[in-house]
Amino acid sequence: MKGRVLDDALLLLSDADNVGTAVDDLSAGTEIECDGRTVTLPEDVPFGHKVALESFAVGDEVRKYGEVIGAATRAVGPGEWVHTHNCESTRGRGDRAAAGGEAA
């Protein structure tokens, strides 16, 4: 398997990632050790969903697979569930390419 599992809770696919993927349904209050720091989940996170491993400001890049997959649409704290309510995909965005000349 590529990546590493943090505290039997999150899959970190690349050391460049700033989110991990829940390997099971995780409960609020779960503490996860990541590179010498502890991240505590303030809310439940469903299996397969992303958890922030650091703080994000609006517009900050969200990295998974060692690549940018999105941008924060609001401030996100470490341990928070990262999903459509606080992150917007930047992958395959033909609408952005048409509006701003970015590659699709």
N, C-alpha and C positions, 0 to 999 in steps of 0.2 A: 504494500500500500504506500502511496506517496503521502508525504506530509507526516504529521505527528498528532497524537491525541493528547489533549491537555486534561488531566484529572478525570479520565474516562467520561468526559462531558462534551468537549469541543474538538473538532477536527481542524487543525491549522494546516492548510494545503501548501503554503509557502512561508518562509520566514519573512517575506516582504509583505504578507497580508496584515491588515489591521482589523479583520473580522475573522471569527471562527464559526464553524457550522456545527449546530447541535446534533450529537449522535443519538439522542433520545429526547423525549419530552423533558424539559428542565424546569424546575420550580423556582419561584422567587426565593431569594436568600441563598441560592447555591453559590458557593465560593469556588473559583477556578484560579489556579496558579498559572501564570504565564510569564516566563522569563524574569523571575524575581519579584513580580508584583501580583497582588490578588485582585481579581475582578469579581464583584458580587452582583448577581442578577437582581434588579429591582422588581422584575416582573417575570411571569412564566414565559418560556420560549418554547415553541413547538419543535418537534423533531425536524431536522433538515433546514431550519431557519438560521439566520446569521445573528451573531452577538458581537457588539463592538468591543474591541480589546483596548481601545483608547478613546479619547474625546474627539468629537467632530464638531466643527463650526459649519454654518451654512456654506455650501459649495465645496467643502473638503472632499477629496477623493476617497472612495471606498474601494479597497483592494482585496481581491480573492483570486486564487489561482496564480498569485504573483502579478496580476494585471488589474488595471482600473476597470471596475464593473459598474460604477455609479458615482453619484455625488449626493452628499447630505443635503436635504431640503430644510432641515432645522437642526438646532444643536442636539447632539447625542452624547450621552455620558458613557463611560466604560461600563460594560455589562448590560447595556440596553439592547433590546431586540431591534435589529436593523431589518426593515421591510418597507413596503410601499408607503407607509405613513410617515417615514422620515428619510427615505432614500429614493432617488430617481435613477433609473438605468441610463447609462451612457453608451450602451452597446447597441449596434444596429439601428442607430437613430438617423434614418434618412431624412426626417423632418429637420434635424439640426443641420445636416449637410446642405439641404436646400436653402435654409435661412441664413446660414453663416459661412458656407463654403467649406465646412469640415468634411472629411472623408466619411462615407457611410459605413 
